[in-house]
Amino acid sequence: MSSLTTHTHQEIITKINDFLSEEFEVDPARITPDGTLKDVLELDSLDYIDLVVVIENNFAFKVKPEDFTGIHTFQDFYDYIISKVHP
C-alpha cells in the first residue's frame, strides 16, 4: 500500500523537510522542530501561497488559510499535517 495513512510520523516529517528544503532552498539542517517556520524559510505572504500549494500537492488535502494561525514552529507544522493525514 502506498497510501499516506500507512506512513509513520517520521516518514511524514522527512517528506515535509525534503520538500521544504527543496522548495524554499533552505539547508535541511536549519529545519528543526523548534525552528520558526517564517524565519527559517524567510516566508512572505506570497511564499505562504506557495507553501499551501506544495502541501496540497504532496499530501492531497485542502488547506484553509485560518489553519495557519496557530502554526509558528516546524513542530506545529508537522503536527498540523499529521493531524490531517492521520485524522
N, CA, C and O atoms as a GROMACS GRO file, in nm:
protein
  348
    1MET      N    1   0.083  -0.119   0.000
    1MET     CA    2   0.000   0.000   0.000
    1MET      C    3   0.088   0.125   0.000
    1MET      O    4   0.186   0.132   0.073
    2SER      N    5   0.052   0.222  -0.081
    2SER     CA    6   0.130   0.344  -0.085
    2SER      C    7   0.054   0.464  -0.028
    2SER      O    8   0.098   0.578  -0.043
    3SER      N    9  -0.057   0.439   0.036
    3SER     CA   10  -0.136   0.547   0.094
    3SER      C   11  -0.058   0.618   0.204
    3SER      O   12   0.019   0.556   0.277
    4LEU      N   13  -0.080   0.749   0.214
    4LEU     CA   14  -0.012   0.826   0.318
    4LEU      C   15  -0.050   0.779   0.457
    4LEU      O   16   0.028   0.793   0.551
    5THR      N   17  -0.169   0.724   0.472
    5THR     CA   18  -0.213   0.681   0.604
    5THR      C   19  -0.128   0.566   0.657
    5THR      O   20  -0.133   0.536   0.776
    6THR      N   21  -0.051   0.501   0.570
    6THR     CA   22   0.035   0.393   0.616
    6THR      C   23   0.174   0.443   0.655
    6THR      O   24   0.254   0.368   0.708
    7HIS      N   25   0.201   0.570   0.628
    7HIS     CA   26   0.331   0.628   0.663
    7HIS      C   27   0.338   0.657   0.812
    7HIS      O   28   0.239   0.691   0.876
    8THR      N   29   0.458   0.641   0.866
    8THR     CA   30   0.480   0.676   1.006
    8THR      C   31   0.495   0.827   1.018
    8THR      O   32   0.517   0.897   0.919
    9HIS      N   33   0.485   0.876   1.139
    9HIS     CA   34   0.504   1.019   1.162
    9HIS      C   35   0.642   1.062   1.116
    9HIS      O   36   0.656   1.169   1.057
   10GLN      N   37   0.745   0.981   1.141
   10GLN     CA   38   0.881   1.019   1.100
   10GLN      C   39   0.893   1.026   0.948
   10GLN      O   40   0.962   1.113   0.896
   11GLU      N   41   0.827   0.935   0.877
   11GLU     CA   42   0.831   0.939   0.731
   11GLU      C   43   0.764   1.067   0.679
   11GLU      O   44   0.811   1.128   0.583
   12ILE      N   45   0.655   1.105   0.743
   12ILE     CA   46   0.586   1.229   0.704
   12ILE      C   47   0.675   1.350   0.731
   12ILE      O   48   0.686   1.439   0.647
   13ILE      N   49   0.738   1.353   0.846
   13ILE     CA   50   0.827   1.464   0.881
   13ILE      C   51   0.944   1.472   0.783
   13ILE      O   52   0.982   1.581   0.740
   14THR      N   53   1.001   1.357   0.747
   14THR     CA   54   1.110   1.354   0.650
   14THR      C   55   1.064   1.409   0.515
   14THR      O   56   1.136   1.486   0.451
   15LYS      N   57   0.944   1.370   0.472
   15LYS     CA   58   0.889   1.418   0.346
   15LYS      C   59   0.869   1.570   0.352
   15LYS      O   60   0.902   1.641   0.257
   16ILE      N   61   0.815   1.619   0.463
   16ILE     CA   62   0.795   1.763   0.481
   16ILE      C   63   0.929   1.836   0.471
   16ILE      O   64   0.941   1.934   0.397
   17ASN      N   65   1.028   1.790   0.545
   17ASN     CA   66   1.159   1.855   0.545
   17ASN      C   67   1.220   1.855   0.406
   17ASN      O   68   1.280   1.953   0.364
   18ASP      N   69   1.204   1.743   0.334
   18ASP     CA   70   1.260   1.734   0.199
   18ASP      C   71   1.196   1.837   0.106
   18ASP      O   72   1.266   1.908   0.034
   19PHE      N   73   1.062   1.844   0.106
   19PHE     CA   74   1.002   1.938   0.012
   19PHE      C   75   1.022   2.083   0.055
   19PHE      O   76   1.030   2.172  -0.030
   20LEU      N   77   1.030   2.109   0.186
   20LEU     CA   78   1.054   2.246   0.231
   20LEU      C   79   1.195   2.292   0.193
   20LEU      O   80   1.212   2.404   0.144
   21SER      N   81   1.295   2.207   0.214
   21SER     CA   82   1.432   2.246   0.182
   21SER      C   83   1.448   2.265   0.031
   21SER      O   84   1.522   2.354  -0.013
   22GLU      N   85   1.380   2.183  -0.048
   22GLU     CA   86   1.389   2.196  -0.193
   22GLU      C   87   1.311   2.319  -0.242
   22GLU      O   88   1.365   2.400  -0.317
   23GLU      N   89   1.188   2.331  -0.201
   23GLU     CA   90   1.101   2.440  -0.248
   23GLU      C   91   1.151   2.578  -0.206
   23GLU      O   92   1.145   2.673  -0.284
   24PHE      N   93   1.201   2.589  -0.083
   24PHE     CA   94   1.241   2.719  -0.031
   24PHE      C   95   1.393   2.737  -0.026
   24PHE      O   96   1.443   2.835   0.030
   25GLU      N   97   1.467   2.640  -0.085
   25GLU     CA   98   1.612   2.647  -0.096
   25GLU      C   99   1.679   2.678   0.038
   25GLU      O  100   1.756   2.773   0.051
   26VAL      N  101   1.646   2.594   0.135
   26VAL     CA  102   1.698   2.610   0.271
   26VAL      C  103   1.780   2.486   0.305
   26VAL      O  104   1.742   2.375   0.270
   27ASP      N  105   1.891   2.507   0.373
   27ASP     CA  106   1.972   2.396   0.421
   27ASP      C  107   1.886   2.311   0.514
   27ASP      O  108   1.834   2.362   0.612
   28PRO      N  109   1.870   2.181   0.485
   28PRO     CA  110   1.788   2.095   0.570
   28PRO      C  111   1.828   2.097   0.717
   28PRO      O  112   1.743   2.073   0.804
   29ALA      N  113   1.953   2.126   0.747
   29ALA     CA  114   1.999   2.131   0.887
   29ALA      C  115   1.933   2.247   0.963
   29ALA      O  116   1.927   2.244   1.086
   30ARG      N  117   1.885   2.348   0.892
   30ARG     CA  118   1.819   2.462   0.957
   30ARG      C  119   1.674   2.430   0.996
   30ARG      O  120   1.613   2.502   1.075
   31ILE      N  121   1.620   2.322   0.941
   31ILE     CA  122   1.481   2.285   0.969
   31ILE      C  123   1.479   2.195   1.092
   31ILE      O  124   1.507   2.076   1.084
   32THR      N  125   1.446   2.255   1.206
   32THR     CA  126   1.441   2.182   1.332
   32THR      C  127   1.302   2.200   1.394
   32THR      O  128   1.236   2.300   1.367
   33PRO      N  129   1.257   2.105   1.477
   33PRO     CA  130   1.122   2.114   1.534
   33PRO      C  131   1.092   2.246   1.603
   33PRO      O  132   0.979   2.295   1.595
   34ASP      N  133   1.191   2.306   1.671
   34ASP     CA  134   1.164   2.430   1.743
   34ASP      C  135   1.196   2.555   1.661
   34ASP      O  136   1.182   2.667   1.711
   35GLY      N  137   1.240   2.536   1.536
   35GLY     CA  138   1.267   2.650   1.450
   35GLY      C  139   1.138   2.717   1.407
   35GLY      O  140   1.034   2.652   1.396
   36THR      N  141   1.144   2.848   1.383
   36THR     CA  142   1.027   2.923   1.340
   36THR      C  143   1.013   2.916   1.189
   36THR      O  144   1.103   2.955   1.114
   37LEU      N  145   0.900   2.864   1.146
   37LEU     CA  146   0.873   2.843   1.004
   37LEU      C  147   0.900   2.970   0.922
   37LEU      O  148   0.972   2.967   0.823
   38LYS      N  149   0.842   3.080   0.965
   38LYS     CA  150   0.854   3.206   0.890
   38LYS      C  151   0.998   3.253   0.880
   38LYS      O  152   1.042   3.296   0.774
   39ASP      N  153   1.074   3.245   0.990
   39ASP     CA  154   1.211   3.294   0.991
   39ASP      C  155   1.307   3.204   0.913
   39ASP      O  156   1.386   3.252   0.832
   40VAL      N  157   1.299   3.074   0.938
   40VAL     CA  158   1.391   2.981   0.873
   40VAL      C  159   1.368   2.978   0.722
   40VAL      O  160   1.464   2.978   0.644
   41LEU      N  161   1.241   2.975   0.680
   41LEU     CA  162   1.210   2.969   0.537
   41LEU      C  163   1.204   3.107   0.473
   41LEU      O  164   1.188   3.120   0.352
   42GLU      N  165   1.216   3.212   0.556
   42GLU     CA  166   1.209   3.350   0.508
   42GLU      C  167   1.082   3.373   0.426
   42GLU      O  168   1.087   3.420   0.313
   43LEU      N  169   0.968   3.338   0.486
   43LEU     CA  170   0.840   3.344   0.417
   43LEU      C  171   0.783   3.485   0.414
   43LEU      O  172   0.785   3.557   0.514
   44ASP      N  173   0.731   3.524   0.297
   44ASP     CA  174   0.649   3.643   0.288
   44ASP      C  175   0.508   3.596   0.249
   44ASP      O  176   0.484   3.476   0.238
   45SER      N  177   0.417   3.688   0.227
   45SER     CA  178   0.279   3.647   0.203
   45SER      C  179   0.265   3.560   0.077
   45SER      O  180   0.184   3.468   0.075
   46LEU      N  181   0.342   3.588  -0.026
   46LEU     CA  182   0.336   3.506  -0.147
   46LEU      C  183   0.393   3.366  -0.123
   46LEU      O  184   0.344   3.269  -0.180
   47ASP      N  185   0.494   3.357  -0.039
   47ASP     CA  186   0.552   3.227  -0.007
   47ASP      C  187   0.451   3.137   0.064
   47ASP      O  188   0.453   3.015   0.046
   48TYR      N  189   0.364   3.196   0.145
   48TYR     CA  190   0.262   3.116   0.212
   48TYR      C  191   0.169   3.051   0.110
   48TYR      O  192   0.124   2.939   0.130
   49ILE      N  193   0.141   3.122   0.000
   49ILE     CA  194   0.058   3.064  -0.106
   49ILE      C  195   0.131   2.946  -0.167
   49ILE      O  196   0.072   2.840  -0.189
   50ASP      N  197   0.261   2.962  -0.195
   50ASP     CA  198   0.341   2.851  -0.248
   50ASP      C  199   0.341   2.734  -0.151
   50ASP      O  200   0.331   2.618  -0.192
   51LEU      N  201   0.352   2.763  -0.022
   51LEU     CA  202   0.354   2.659   0.080
   51LEU      C  203   0.223   2.580   0.079
   51LEU      O  204   0.224   2.458   0.089
   52VAL      N  205   0.111   2.651   0.067
   52VAL     CA  206  -0.020   2.585   0.062
   52VAL      C  207  -0.028   2.492  -0.059
   52VAL      O  208  -0.074   2.379  -0.047
   53VAL      N  209   0.017   2.540  -0.175
   53VAL     CA  210   0.015   2.458  -0.296
   53VAL      C  211   0.101   2.333  -0.280
   53VAL      O  212   0.060   2.224  -0.320
   54VAL      N  213   0.218   2.350  -0.222
   54VAL     CA  214   0.308   2.237  -0.201
   54VAL      C  215   0.245   2.135  -0.106
   54VAL      O  216   0.254   2.014  -0.130
   55ILE      N  217   0.183   2.182   0.001
   55ILE     CA  218   0.116   2.091   0.095
   55ILE      C  219   0.006   2.015   0.024
   55ILE      O  220  -0.002   1.892   0.034
   56GLU      N  221  -0.078   2.087  -0.049
   56GLU     CA  222  -0.190   2.022  -0.117
   56GLU      C  223  -0.143   1.920  -0.219
   56GLU      O  224  -0.203   1.813  -0.233
   57ASN      N  225  -0.036   1.952  -0.291
   57ASN     CA  226   0.018   1.859  -0.391
   57ASN      C  227   0.083   1.736  -0.328
   57ASN      O  228   0.073   1.626  -0.382
   58ASN      N  229   0.149   1.754  -0.216
   58ASN     CA  230   0.221   1.644  -0.152
   58ASN      C  231   0.134   1.557  -0.063
   58ASN      O  232   0.160   1.438  -0.047
   59PHE      N  233   0.029   1.615  -0.005
   59PHE     CA  234  -0.048   1.542   0.094
   59PHE      C  235  -0.196   1.528   0.061
   59PHE      O  236  -0.271   1.468   0.138
   60ALA      N  237  -0.238   1.581  -0.052
   60ALA     CA  238  -0.374   1.560  -0.104
   60ALA      C  239  -0.486   1.598  -0.007
   60ALA      O  240  -0.582   1.523   0.010
   61PHE      N  241  -0.473   1.714   0.056
   61PHE     CA  242  -0.585   1.770   0.132
   61PHE      C  243  -0.584   1.921   0.113
   61PHE      O  244  -0.481   1.981   0.085
   62LYS      N  245  -0.702   1.980   0.130
   62LYS     CA  246  -0.716   2.125   0.113
   62LYS      C  247  -0.676   2.198   0.240
   62LYS      O  248  -0.714   2.157   0.350
   63VAL      N  249  -0.601   2.305   0.225
   63VAL     CA  250  -0.556   2.387   0.336
   63VAL      C  251  -0.642   2.513   0.341
   63VAL      O  252  -0.664   2.579   0.240
   64LYS      N  253  -0.691   2.543   0.460
   64LYS     CA  254  -0.767   2.667   0.479
   64LYS      C  255  -0.672   2.771   0.538
   64LYS      O  256  -0.590   2.738   0.624
   65PRO      N  257  -0.682   2.896   0.494
   65PRO     CA  258  -0.591   3.000   0.546
   65PRO      C  259  -0.592   3.008   0.699
   65PRO      O  260  -0.488   3.031   0.760
   66GLU      N  261  -0.708   2.991   0.760
   66GLU     CA  262  -0.715   3.001   0.905
   66GLU      C  263  -0.640   2.888   0.976
   66GLU      O  264  -0.610   2.899   1.095
   67ASP      N  265  -0.610   2.780   0.904
   67ASP     CA  266  -0.533   2.670   0.963
   67ASP      C  267  -0.393   2.716   1.004
   67ASP      O  268  -0.332   2.656   1.093
   68PHE      N  269  -0.342   2.821   0.941
   68PHE     CA  270  -0.206   2.867   0.968
   68PHE      C  271  -0.195   2.958   1.090
   68PHE      O  272  -0.084   2.990   1.131
   69THR      N  273  -0.307   3.000   1.147
   69THR     CA  274  -0.300   3.096   1.257
   69THR      C  275  -0.223   3.043   1.377
   69THR      O  276  -0.158   3.121   1.447
   70GLY      N  277  -0.227   2.914   1.403
   70GLY     CA  278  -0.157   2.859   1.519
   70GLY      C  279  -0.024   2.795   1.486
   70GLY      O  280   0.040   2.736   1.574
   71ILE      N  281   0.020   2.806   1.363
   71ILE     CA  282   0.144   2.741   1.320
   71ILE      C  283   0.258   2.842   1.323
   71ILE      O  284   0.261   2.938   1.246
   72HIS      N  285   0.352   2.817   1.414
   72HIS     CA  286   0.468   2.906   1.425
   72HIS      C  287   0.599   2.829   1.405
   72HIS      O  288   0.688   2.874   1.334
   73THR      N  289   0.609   2.713   1.469
   73THR     CA  290   0.731   2.633   1.460
   73THR      C  291   0.713   2.518   1.361
   73THR      O  292   0.602   2.488   1.317
   74PHE      N  293   0.824   2.456   1.328
   74PHE     CA  294   0.815   2.338   1.241
   74PHE      C  295   0.736   2.227   1.310
   74PHE      O  296   0.664   2.153   1.244
   75GLN      N  297   0.749   2.215   1.443
   75GLN     CA  298   0.672   2.113   1.515
   75GLN      C  299   0.523   2.139   1.500
   75GLN      O  300   0.446   2.045   1.481
   76ASP      N  301   0.481   2.265   1.509
   76ASP     CA  302   0.340   2.299   1.486
   76ASP      C  303   0.298   2.255   1.346
   76ASP      O  304   0.190   2.200   1.327
   77PHE      N  305   0.385   2.280   1.249
   77PHE     CA  306   0.358   2.245   1.110
   77PHE      C  307   0.348   2.093   1.093
   77PHE      O  308   0.256   2.044   1.028
   78TYR      N  309   0.442   2.020   1.152
   78TYR     CA  310   0.437   1.873   1.147
   78TYR      C  311   0.306   1.822   1.208
   78TYR      O  312   0.238   1.738   1.149
   79ASP      N  313   0.273   1.874   1.326
   79ASP     CA  314   0.152   1.829   1.395
   79ASP      C  315   0.028   1.856   1.311
   79ASP      O  316  -0.063   1.773   1.305
   80TYR      N  317   0.024   1.972   1.248
   80TYR     CA  318  -0.089   2.008   1.161
   80TYR      C  319  -0.105   1.907   1.047
   80TYR      O  320  -0.214   1.853   1.026
   81ILE      N  321   0.004   1.882   0.975
   81ILE     CA  322  -0.003   1.790   0.861
   81ILE      C  323  -0.036   1.649   0.907
   81ILE      O  324  -0.120   1.582   0.846
   82ILE      N  325   0.027   1.603   1.013
   82ILE     CA  326   0.000   1.469   1.064
   82ILE      C  327  -0.148   1.457   1.106
   82ILE      O  328  -0.210   1.353   1.083
   83SER      N  329  -0.204   1.562   1.166
   83SER     CA  330  -0.345   1.558   1.206
   83SER      C  331  -0.438   1.549   1.086
   83SER      O  332  -0.547   1.493   1.097
   84LYS      N  333  -0.396   1.603   0.973
   84LYS     CA  334  -0.478   1.595   0.850
   84LYS      C  335  -0.460   1.461   0.780
   84LYS      O  336  -0.555   1.407   0.722
   85VAL      N  337  -0.338   1.408   0.784
   85VAL     CA  338  -0.309   1.281   0.717
   85VAL      C  339  -0.361   1.162   0.799
   85VAL      O  340  -0.407   1.063   0.743
   86HIS      N  341  -0.353   1.174   0.933
   86HIS     CA  342  -0.399   1.070   1.025
   86HIS      C  343  -0.509   1.127   1.115
   86HIS      O  344  -0.487   1.148   1.234
   87PRO      N  345  -0.628   1.152   1.056
   87PRO     CA  346  -0.734   1.214   1.139
   87PRO      C  347  -0.783   1.124   1.250
   87PRO      O  348  -0.871   1.163   1.327
   0.00000   0.00000   0.00000
